[in-house]
Amino acid sequence: MSWIIALLTLWTGALLVGLGLSVAASWRHFRKRTPPVSSLALTVIRPIKGADEGLAAHLESLVLADQEGRLQILLAMEGERDPAHAVAREFARSHPERDIEIVLSGPNPGRMGKMHNMIEALPKAKHPFIVFTDADTGASPELLAHTQDAFASGAEAVFALPYHGQAPGLAGLLLRAAVNHSFGTSAALFHRLGRFMHFSGAWMGYRRDLLERMGGLEPFSRVIADDFSLGSAAVRAGARLIFLSVPARLRESDQSLSEVLAHLGKWAAIIHCALPGFYWFVPLLSPGNAAAALWLACELSAQNVALGRAALAACLIARPGAALIQDLIVEGEAMPAGGYALVALQDIGALLFWLSGFRSHIEWRGSRYRLRPGGSAELLG
């Protein structure tokens, strides 16, 4: 048992050091910078399905961010029967001076719904720099300016870190803790180490010629995690990738606690599908799990009990402490205290979601999919 305790001590310490390095990398990457000056013309493609709460405001944010009117905005949905069509039509009608077009993608021939809309809208893009952004994501002048500057400086692909904003109740806090302090915690550090893999569809941009080198969008039409698959292909193609120092702020529609739990479980299954080999090791990368294992080993063996308790206490303090610092750096404001209590326990609690990821079927926006290792998905209806 002594060698197990020694190994767990080293591993817990390494993960806590990694947590500290992640905070330092976030400070270096996201600290306030002089806003760039660029007026590069971009095409923004926003695939939409359903009129989620906040859709009108998120569409309006594109115009508010684009003071010079340099954006071409393509709103892609399957047909006029989609509730989002009325919202999009009103948005376009209220801005006749802007280049806004609603693209009706038509019946889906078995593609993933979001990618189907992106594929059908892409031929209408007028500019060589194209941003794909989710319907629940708001734009800002800073985000747009940094995107334009990145492309102007030679980037072939750009990505912004998704950061979930205020949302009501326990469900909202759970979403913020999961999105902001699981997916995003190590993004800046991995980018700094040259191993950036935190691609997100919230806000991702590509040069058109890079997409052509990658074979266009059609090869990705049946992958469940389109953002990860596209980003990974860009890396394999040797693209110059820039991780933006401004986050993409998102806010999903208000959901009940059961809906949020189902949503997070769905994403666990998607991660397992996209990265089946890596997925087995995910629990080992959480400092909370390592500290809990060390504490349990010490208690069961009655050896180094003080060490185990100290390690667990250190993690319960460090995890929310790091989250608070990251929020202040990236978002400029803190969550309610309850959110940090969730962060303190989320590593251990995430084990339940990890277990739920070992399944082959998910429900997503009214459709059922069969997941296959490697990231592909089959639409079942």
ChimeraX attribute file (.defattr): number of C-alpha atoms within 10 A of each C-alpha:
attribute: neighborCount
match mode: 1-to-1
recipient: residues
	/A:1	11
	/A:2	12
	/A:3	8
	/A:4	13
	/A:5	21
	/A:6	13
	/A:7	13
	/A:8	20
	/A:9	19
	/A:10	14
	/A:11	18
	/A:12	26
	/A:13	18
	/A:14	15
	/A:15	19
	/A:16	22
	/A:17	13
	/A:18	16
	/A:19	22
	/A:20	17
	/A:21	15
	/A:22	22
	/A:23	23
	/A:24	16
	/A:25	22
	/A:26	24
	/A:27	17
	/A:28	15
	/A:29	21
	/A:30	17
	/A:31	14
	/A:32	12
	/A:33	9
	/A:34	5
	/A:35	12
	/A:36	14
	/A:37	10
	/A:38	16
	/A:39	17
	/A:40	17
	/A:41	18
	/A:42	23
	/A:43	22
	/A:44	25
	/A:45	27
	/A:46	27
	/A:47	25
	/A:48	25
	/A:49	19
	/A:50	15
	/A:51	17
	/A:52	15
	/A:53	13
	/A:54	17
	/A:55	22
	/A:56	17
	/A:57	14
	/A:58	20
	/A:59	22
	/A:60	18
	/A:61	16
	/A:62	20
	/A:63	21
	/A:64	14
	/A:65	18
	/A:66	17
	/A:67	11
	/A:68	11
	/A:69	15
	/A:70	15
	/A:71	24
	/A:72	20
	/A:73	22
	/A:74	23
	/A:75	25
	/A:76	28
	/A:77	30
	/A:78	22
	/A:79	16
	/A:80	14
	/A:81	10
	/A:82	15
	/A:83	15
	/A:84	22
	/A:85	23
	/A:86	13
	/A:87	16
	/A:88	24
	/A:89	15
	/A:90	11
	/A:91	17
	/A:92	20
	/A:93	12
	/A:94	11
	/A:95	12
	/A:96	9
	/A:97	9
	/A:98	17
	/A:99	14
	/A:100	20
	/A:101	17
	/A:102	18
	/A:103	23
	/A:104	17
	/A:105	18
	/A:106	14
	/A:107	12
	/A:108	13
	/A:109	10
	/A:110	14
	/A:111	20
	/A:112	22
	/A:113	24
	/A:114	20
	/A:115	22
	/A:116	25
	/A:117	26
	/A:118	25
	/A:119	20
	/A:120	19
	/A:121	23
	/A:122	20
	/A:123	8
	/A:124	14
	/A:125	17
	/A:126	13
	/A:127	15
	/A:128	14
	/A:129	24
	/A:130	25
	/A:131	22
	/A:132	22
	/A:133	22
	/A:134	19
	/A:135	26
	/A:136	22
	/A:137	27
	/A:138	23
	/A:139	24
	/A:140	19
	/A:141	16
	/A:142	16
	/A:143	21
	/A:144	23
	/A:145	19
	/A:146	21
	/A:147	31
	/A:148	22
	/A:149	19
	/A:150	23
	/A:151	24
	/A:152	15
	/A:153	11
	/A:154	12
	/A:155	20
	/A:156	22
	/A:157	27
	/A:158	24
	/A:159	28
	/A:160	24
	/A:161	27
	/A:162	23
	/A:163	23
	/A:164	24
	/A:165	19
	/A:166	16
	/A:167	17
	/A:168	10
	/A:169	14
	/A:170	15
	/A:171	18
	/A:172	23
	/A:173	25
	/A:174	22
	/A:175	24
	/A:176	23
	/A:177	25
	/A:178	21
	/A:179	19
	/A:180	22
	/A:181	23
	/A:182	17
	/A:183	16
	/A:184	19
	/A:185	20
	/A:186	21
	/A:187	22
	/A:188	27
	/A:189	22
	/A:190	15
	/A:191	17
	/A:192	16
	/A:193	10
	/A:194	9
	/A:195	12
	/A:196	19
	/A:197	13
	/A:198	21
	/A:199	24
	/A:200	22
	/A:201	23
	/A:202	25
	/A:203	28
	/A:204	25
	/A:205	28
	/A:206	23
	/A:207	20
	/A:208	18
	/A:209	13
	/A:210	20
	/A:211	18
	/A:212	10
	/A:213	12
	/A:214	17
	/A:215	12
	/A:216	16
	/A:217	17
	/A:218	14
	/A:219	11
	/A:220	23
	/A:221	22
	/A:222	19
	/A:223	24
	/A:224	27
	/A:225	22
	/A:226	22
	/A:227	21
	/A:228	20
	/A:229	18
	/A:230	24
	/A:231	25
	/A:232	15
	/A:233	18
	/A:234	20
	/A:235	15
	/A:236	10
	/A:237	13
	/A:238	10
	/A:239	17
	/A:240	14
	/A:241	21
	/A:242	20
	/A:243	24
	/A:244	21
	/A:245	22
	/A:246	25
	/A:247	22
	/A:248	27
	/A:249	21
	/A:250	22
	/A:251	22
	/A:252	18
	/A:253	14
	/A:254	16
	/A:255	16
	/A:256	14
	/A:257	16
	/A:258	9
	/A:259	12
	/A:260	17
	/A:261	15
	/A:262	16
	/A:263	16
	/A:264	20
	/A:265	22
	/A:266	20
	/A:267	17
	/A:268	22
	/A:269	24
	/A:270	27
	/A:271	21
	/A:272	27
	/A:273	26
	/A:274	24
	/A:275	15
	/A:276	17
	/A:277	12
	/A:278	10
	/A:279	17
	/A:280	13
	/A:281	10
	/A:282	13
	/A:283	16
	/A:284	14
	/A:285	15
	/A:286	21
	/A:287	28
	/A:288	29
	/A:289	22
	/A:290	27
	/A:291	28
	/A:292	22
	/A:293	19
	/A:294	27
	/A:295	24
	/A:296	17
	/A:297	20
	/A:298	21
	/A:299	16
	/A:300	10
	/A:301	12
	/A:302	10
	/A:303	14
	/A:304	17
	/A:305	16
	/A:306	13
	/A:307	16
	/A:308	23
	/A:309	18
	/A:310	14
	/A:311	22
	/A:312	23
	/A:313	16
	/A:314	16
	/A:315	25
	/A:316	20
	/A:317	15
	/A:318	19
	/A:319	25
	/A:320	22
	/A:321	17
	/A:322	19
	/A:323	24
	/A:324	20
	/A:325	18
	/A:326	25
	/A:327	18
	/A:328	14
	/A:329	19
	/A:330	20
	/A:331	18
	/A:332	10
	/A:333	12
	/A:334	15
	/A:335	17
	/A:336	10
	/A:337	11
	/A:338	14
	/A:339	22
	/A:340	25
	/A:341	16
	/A:342	19
	/A:343	29
	/A:344	22
	/A:345	16
	/A:346	21
	/A:347	22
	/A:348	18
	/A:349	14
	/A:350	20
	/A:351	15
	/A:352	12
	/A:353	18
	/A:354	20
	/A:355	14
	/A:356	17
	/A:357	22
	/A:358	18
	/A:359	17
	/A:360	15
	/A:361	19
	/A:362	19
	/A:363	14
	/A:364	11
	/A:365	8
	/A:366	6
	/A:367	12
	/A:368	15
	/A:369	18
	/A:370	16
	/A:371	22
	/A:372	19
	/A:373	14
	/A:374	16
	/A:375	21
	/A:376	21
	/A:377	26
	/A:378	17
	/A:379	16
	/A:380	11
	/A:381	9
